[in-house]
Amino acid sequence: MDQTSTARPARARPMAALCAATALMNAAMSMASAAGTLAAADRLGTGWGGVPATAGIVGTGAGALALTRAARRIGRRAALAGGYLAAAAGACLAAAGVARGDLAALCAGMAMLGLGNAGAQLSRYAAADLYPPGRRGSAIGVVVWSAAAGAVGGPLLLDPSGGLAHGLGLPHMAGPFLAAVPATVAAALAAAASAPGAPGAGAPEPGDRVPLRALLQGPVTRPALVVMVTAQVVMVAVMTAAPVAMRMDGDGLGMVGMTLSAHTLGMFALSPVTGRLVDRYGARPVMLAGVAALAASTGLAAAGGGAWTRTAALFGLGYAWNLCFVGGSGRLAGELPEPARADVEGTVDAAVWTIAAAAGLASTVIMSAAGYGVLAGTFCGLALLAAAALRRPARA
């Protein structure tokens, strides 16, 4: 039996665990983000609707660093499971916050959910570590694709879970958080059940650590960081405000859920195709296509139209993000030196989510002051700037 055929069974179990946990966590986070935005907007006004989602993004950024460091000490499997269990506790806290009208508890719960979301995000790099460099883009694409089941299905549970909460005597918006609890516990079990040989990151030698300044200036990391930050900022800003904008236009939870599902379908469904494109043509052309698609989709959203036009624009925004995210991740996983790779990947994810937190906080404020079209148009301009920057040749 050749080495390739023996490697496949060894990869199957950790890959299945990573994919299952990622799908479950994405279901929980997609429900929680939409419900948190709507609950805060109902209580404090549209200008404050983005606060809980921002707390979740901040938690994701902090979690990327915390889980990367924890993986060096206790192993990646235990670190991921711990992040998912923290998310389960956060979902309980957020549900209690909604029930009591306590915005602080809601935001704290969203931040804890962000720890689990960080684990789901870092799982793509764990998958890449299972494969040789020429196949890492495809491995990342498979894990990102697995998130589609949860991220598309999660928003569709907004209305049914709200009805369940109402039947229990709780506010409608507590339902999605209640549904997130079993999803995150199941994600923890899936991560814990992965093989002992599942990918983990050993602690690098002190001389191998890459400082943030070198990370920002490096010819491999800088383009990936710019593209991934831009994609995350644009997507977070436009999507955080979308449920509130649709509510203001008279759309019900059913239409909101359908639009969010279309967006998340764009984010994840074509990930295996994107991964193969990275492996075949390289990361840079894929990243360029991503920022161009960001500008086109946000321009369409800014142009206005009915709910179906907005749905089409947000589907396009989802796939634009996918091109940027898989392309940037593939560049890091395939081109960084082995000793420093895990630390750089965790630092990049932390930077991406932390910077995007400001966009989530500002999005509903901008929309409240100037309208959804101005919000989308503003971030269309940001995507155009990123496209111009990426077209410049990188300096070594």
Wavefront OBJ file of the C-alpha trace (Angstrom):
o trace
v 0.000 0.000 0.000
v 1.453 3.396 -1.009
v 1.904 6.375 1.267
v -0.973 8.332 -0.303
v -3.551 5.598 0.306
v -2.481 5.178 3.944
v -2.634 8.940 4.524
v -6.250 9.218 3.402
v -7.821 7.221 6.290
v -5.586 9.058 8.768
v -6.926 12.382 7.499
v -10.566 11.330 7.306
v -11.402 11.367 11.018
v -9.860 14.732 11.951
v -11.264 16.285 8.777
v -14.766 15.000 9.570
v -14.505 16.314 13.138
v -13.288 19.722 11.981
v -16.074 19.989 9.399
v -18.850 18.897 11.787
v -17.772 21.278 14.537
v -17.416 24.154 12.076
v -20.924 23.582 10.700
v -22.501 23.474 14.162
v -20.684 26.565 15.404
v -21.621 28.539 12.312
v -25.273 27.650 12.838
v -25.084 28.962 16.381
v -23.228 32.157 15.457
v -25.449 33.051 12.511
v -28.574 32.779 14.673
v -27.024 34.645 17.573
v -25.688 37.547 15.503
v -29.011 38.258 13.817
v -31.008 37.863 17.027
v -28.609 40.042 19.011
v -28.790 42.838 16.431
v -32.590 42.789 16.364
v -32.929 42.583 20.155
v -30.617 45.556 20.692
v -32.291 47.588 17.944
v -35.746 46.929 19.424
v -34.631 48.014 22.882
v -32.274 50.935 22.171
v -32.945 52.009 18.569
v -31.333 51.183 15.242
v -28.150 53.123 16.013
v -27.278 50.602 18.737
v -28.247 47.470 16.861
v -24.668 46.594 15.957
v -23.366 46.523 19.540
v -23.985 42.797 20.314
v -22.606 41.682 16.937
v -19.543 43.836 17.571
v -19.060 42.115 20.925
v -19.103 38.776 19.102
v -16.493 40.009 16.638
v -14.262 41.273 19.444
v -14.606 37.881 21.138
v -13.606 36.183 17.906
v -10.502 38.338 17.569
v -9.441 37.745 21.162
v -10.305 34.069 20.821
v -8.034 33.659 17.792
v -5.042 34.644 19.907
v -6.180 32.783 23.031
v -6.906 29.514 21.238
v -3.651 29.677 19.254
v -1.700 29.999 22.482
v -3.782 27.339 24.219
v -3.175 24.918 21.345
v 0.581 25.117 21.932
v 0.102 24.065 25.565
v -2.792 21.592 25.586
v -3.114 20.635 21.910
v -5.384 21.939 19.189
v -8.158 19.404 19.843
v -8.571 20.454 23.496
v -8.272 24.147 22.640
v -11.031 23.969 20.038
v -13.327 21.986 22.342
v -12.750 24.537 25.107
v -13.681 27.378 22.768
v -16.941 25.677 21.813
v -17.864 25.049 25.456
v -17.235 28.721 26.225
v -19.624 29.533 23.382
v -22.314 27.311 24.932
v -22.001 29.190 28.221
v -22.152 32.457 26.292
v -25.364 31.440 24.545
v -26.986 30.766 27.926
v -25.838 34.145 29.235
v -27.084 35.958 26.123
v -30.509 34.274 26.358
v -30.789 35.404 29.969
v -29.767 38.914 28.923
v -32.514 39.069 26.304
v -35.070 37.744 28.782
v -34.123 40.396 31.376
v -33.546 43.217 28.908
v -29.905 43.328 30.034
v -27.745 44.584 27.150
v -24.504 44.037 29.103
v -25.288 40.342 29.617
v -26.273 40.009 25.953
v -22.975 41.530 24.824
v -20.946 39.429 27.265
v -22.660 36.303 25.973
v -21.936 37.318 22.372
v -18.256 37.823 23.256
v -18.135 34.297 24.687
v -19.828 32.966 21.554
v -16.972 34.640 19.689
v -14.496 32.267 21.357
v -16.241 29.348 19.712
v -16.408 31.226 16.430
v -12.640 31.721 16.616
v -12.264 27.960 16.922
v -14.402 27.424 13.835
v -12.311 29.956 11.912
v -8.965 28.440 12.949
v -10.175 24.982 11.944
v -9.380 25.792 8.307
v -5.692 26.028 9.172
v -5.898 22.792 11.134
v -7.237 21.142 7.986
v -4.480 22.658 5.857
v -1.852 21.181 8.179
v -3.061 17.704 7.217
v -2.062 18.167 3.563
v 1.053 19.036 1.521
v 1.368 22.662 0.343
v -0.051 21.994 -3.120
v -3.361 20.781 -1.661
v -3.848 23.157 1.247
v -6.125 25.522 -0.653
v -8.530 22.658 -1.330
v -8.418 21.545 2.313
v -9.270 25.067 3.469
v -12.080 25.195 0.919
v -13.627 21.975 2.231
v -13.726 23.216 5.833
v -15.126 26.602 4.802
v -17.693 24.786 2.646
v -18.768 22.644 5.599
v -19.770 25.820 7.392
v -22.512 26.300 4.787
v -24.802 23.727 6.386
v -24.833 25.633 9.651
v -24.564 29.178 8.374
v -27.351 28.715 5.808
v -29.579 26.644 8.065
v -29.078 28.764 11.186
v -30.966 31.876 10.029
v -33.862 29.706 8.890
v -34.315 28.721 12.553
v -34.840 32.317 13.705
v -38.619 32.144 13.482
v -39.124 28.548 14.758
v -36.753 29.033 17.696
v -38.456 32.314 18.507
v -41.789 30.529 18.602
v -40.322 27.946 20.969
v -39.088 30.672 23.284
v -42.490 32.357 23.209
v -44.093 29.078 24.185
v -41.746 28.930 27.187
v -42.795 32.406 28.265
v -39.570 34.057 27.052
v -39.076 36.887 24.550
v -39.067 35.867 20.908
v -35.414 36.876 20.430
v -34.228 34.585 23.239
v -35.082 31.563 21.076
v -32.052 31.659 18.732
v -29.704 31.753 21.732
v -31.456 28.770 23.315
v -31.042 26.875 20.038
v -27.341 27.808 19.985
v -26.668 25.946 23.242
v -27.056 22.359 21.958
v -25.328 23.308 18.697
v -22.192 24.538 20.469
v -22.123 21.607 22.905
v -22.323 19.233 19.938
v -19.462 21.149 18.286
v -17.343 20.635 21.419
v -18.092 16.917 21.376
v -17.150 16.681 17.701
v -13.830 18.437 18.325
v -13.102 16.262 21.368
v -13.849 13.102 19.388
v -11.209 13.800 16.759
v -8.229 11.485 16.588
v -5.348 12.074 19.030
v -3.196 12.681 15.993
v -5.364 15.583 14.865
v -3.349 18.594 13.797
v -1.854 20.692 16.540
v 0.708 23.393 16.736
v 3.900 22.903 18.646
v 5.431 25.852 20.413
v 7.885 27.636 18.147
v 11.364 28.456 19.318
v 11.751 32.046 20.565
v 13.704 32.999 17.476
v 10.886 31.718 15.256
v 8.229 34.107 16.599
v 7.174 36.744 14.097
v 6.576 40.241 15.524
v 3.524 42.184 14.402
v 5.666 44.747 12.548
v 7.281 42.025 10.438
v 3.867 40.458 9.859
v 2.466 43.705 8.442
v 5.498 44.318 6.220
v 6.080 40.789 4.913
v 5.474 40.144 1.178
v 3.460 37.002 1.941
v 1.373 38.202 4.861
v 0.744 41.847 3.942
v -1.422 41.262 0.814
v -3.326 38.468 2.568
v -3.914 40.657 5.605
v -5.126 43.615 3.502
v -7.536 41.470 1.504
v -8.907 39.521 4.464
v -9.360 42.660 6.592
v -11.108 44.476 3.743
v -13.433 41.570 3.023
v -14.310 41.110 6.683
v -14.850 44.836 7.311
v -17.057 45.273 4.241
v -19.074 42.147 4.904
v -19.540 42.836 8.614
v -20.598 46.445 8.022
v -23.094 45.668 5.283
v -24.501 42.511 6.880
v -24.782 43.776 10.463
v -27.132 46.504 9.291
v -29.062 44.327 6.823
v -31.597 42.785 9.282
v -32.366 46.206 10.757
v -32.719 47.795 7.312
v -35.077 45.028 6.221
v -37.122 45.400 9.399
v -37.428 49.145 8.720
v -38.628 48.344 5.186
v -41.407 46.172 6.607
v -39.891 42.741 5.951
v -40.695 40.000 8.477
v -38.366 37.507 10.106
v -39.038 34.993 7.345
v -37.692 37.326 4.639
v -34.803 38.388 6.865
v -33.872 34.749 7.402
v -34.099 33.969 3.688
v -31.830 36.892 2.777
v -29.274 35.944 5.413
v -29.339 32.361 4.165
v -28.712 33.513 0.582
v -25.759 35.557 1.802
v -24.271 32.685 3.771
v -24.847 30.345 0.825
v -22.658 32.679 -1.210
v -20.086 32.726 1.582
v -19.633 28.977 1.811
v -21.246 26.880 -0.917
v -18.573 27.366 -3.596
v -15.609 27.077 -1.228
v -14.274 23.804 -2.729
v -14.181 25.506 -6.130
v -12.342 28.485 -4.652
v -9.852 26.181 -2.941
v -9.084 24.401 -6.198
v -8.607 27.751 -7.923
v -6.048 28.698 -5.264
v -4.162 25.423 -5.727
v -4.207 25.702 -9.517
v -3.664 29.418 -10.205
v -2.238 30.729 -6.942
v -3.695 32.919 -4.228
v -3.123 36.353 -5.760
v -5.527 36.071 -8.754
v -8.207 34.691 -6.444
v -7.743 37.571 -4.007
v -7.942 40.098 -6.862
v -11.189 38.560 -8.069
v -12.514 38.745 -4.515
v -11.955 42.461 -3.984
v -13.418 43.228 -7.428
v -16.523 41.216 -6.526
v -16.731 43.067 -3.184
v -16.949 46.380 -5.027
v -19.551 45.103 -7.490
v -21.852 43.571 -4.880
v -21.761 46.510 -2.484
v -22.394 48.838 -5.426
v -25.519 46.845 -6.249
v -26.639 47.003 -2.615
v -26.093 50.777 -2.594
v -28.180 51.181 -5.757
v -31.264 50.086 -3.852
v -34.245 48.091 -5.058
v -36.581 45.614 -3.430
v -35.889 42.749 -1.092
v -34.958 40.381 -3.916
v -32.406 42.815 -5.356
v -30.879 43.128 -1.914
v -30.839 39.340 -1.603
v -28.959 39.023 -4.900
v -26.457 41.696 -3.835
v -25.825 40.022 -0.512
v -25.378 36.626 -2.153
v -22.694 38.242 -4.333
v -21.137 39.848 -1.267
v -20.956 36.411 0.329
v -19.030 34.894 -2.554
v -16.750 37.924 -2.795
v -15.853 37.363 0.848
v -15.244 33.686 0.108
v -12.738 34.480 -2.640
v -10.866 36.875 -0.348
v -11.018 34.612 2.698
v -9.995 31.331 1.053
v -7.450 33.076 -1.165
v -5.817 34.910 1.747
v -5.893 31.834 3.985
v -4.397 29.709 1.225
v -1.551 32.167 0.809
v -0.724 32.015 4.522
v -1.046 28.225 4.774
v 0.946 27.531 1.614
v 3.713 30.131 1.662
v 4.663 30.784 5.299
v 7.576 28.872 6.913
v 6.487 25.994 9.133
v 7.850 27.135 12.555
v 6.084 30.513 12.515
v 2.937 29.617 10.594
v 0.530 28.888 13.460
v 1.390 32.089 15.323
v 1.081 34.192 12.161
v -2.251 32.607 11.246
v -3.661 33.277 14.702
v -2.365 36.850 14.692
v -3.828 37.550 11.252
v -7.222 36.208 12.320
v -7.097 38.336 15.470
v -6.274 41.433 13.412
v -9.002 40.676 10.868
v -11.740 40.281 13.456
v -10.595 43.100 15.732
v -10.510 45.663 12.922
v -13.851 44.389 11.639
v -15.374 45.037 15.069
v -15.222 48.780 14.423
v -17.146 48.271 11.179
v -19.859 46.315 12.984
v -20.223 49.049 15.588
v -20.303 51.843 13.003
v -22.608 50.148 10.505
v -25.962 50.718 12.188
v -24.893 54.223 13.261
v -24.130 55.154 9.633
v -27.348 53.552 8.434
v -29.411 55.316 11.082
v -27.908 58.677 10.111
v -27.709 58.372 6.321
v -29.488 55.229 5.151
v -28.516 51.768 3.978
v -27.551 52.949 0.485
v -24.946 55.363 1.852
v -23.598 52.628 4.142
v -23.153 50.180 1.252
v -21.693 52.868 -1.019
v -19.113 53.864 1.598
v -17.791 50.341 1.883
v -17.897 49.895 -1.890
v -15.301 52.685 -1.983
v -13.164 50.821 0.545
v -13.232 47.696 -1.645
v -12.093 49.761 -4.649
v -9.152 51.114 -2.645
v -8.135 47.584 -1.646
v -8.334 46.433 -5.275
v -6.025 49.284 -6.331
v -3.558 48.461 -3.551
v -3.488 44.764 -4.395
v -2.724 45.433 -8.069
v 0.577 47.005 -7.090
v 3.444 44.496 -7.154
v 4.458 43.301 -3.705
v 7.942 44.214 -2.524
v 10.070 41.577 -0.895
l 1 2 3 4 5 6 7 8 9 10 11 12 13 14 15 16 17 18 19 20 21 22 23 24 25 26 27 28 29 30 31 32 33 34 35 36 37 38 39 40 41 42 43 44 45 46 47 48 49 50 51 52 53 54 55 56 57 58 59 60 61 62 63 64 65 66 67 68 69 70 71 72 73 74 75 76 77 78 79 80 81 82 83 84 85 86 87 88 89 90 91 92 93 94 95 96 97 98 99 100 101 102 103 104 105 106 107 108 109 110 111 112 113 114 115 116 117 118 119 120 121 122 123 124 125 126 127 128 129 130 131 132 133 134 135 136 137 138 139 140 141 142 143 144 145 146 147 148 149 150 151 152 153 154 155 156 157 158 159 160 161 162 163 164 165 166 167 168 169 170 171 172 173 174 175 176 177 178 179 180 181 182 183 184 185 186 187 188 189 190 191 192 193 194 195 196 197 198 199 200 201 202 203 204 205 206 207 208 209 210 211 212 213 214 215 216 217 218 219 220 221 222 223 224 225 226 227 228 229 230 231 232 233 234 235 236 237 238 239 240 241 242 243 244 245 246 247 248 249 250 251 252 253 254 255 256 257 258 259 260 261 262 263 264 265 266 267 268 269 270 271 272 273 274 275 276 277 278 279 280 281 282 283 284 285 286 287 288 289 290 291 292 293 294 295 296 297 298 299 300 301 302 303 304 305 306 307 308 309 310 311 312 313 314 315 316 317 318 319 320 321 322 323 324 325 326 327 328 329 330 331 332 333 334 335 336 337 338 339 340 341 342 343 344 345 346 347 348 349 350 351 352 353 354 355 356 357 358 359 360 361 362 363 364 365 366 367 368 369 370 371 372 373 374 375 376 377 378 379 380 381 382 383 384 385 386 387 388 389 390 391 392 393 394 395 396
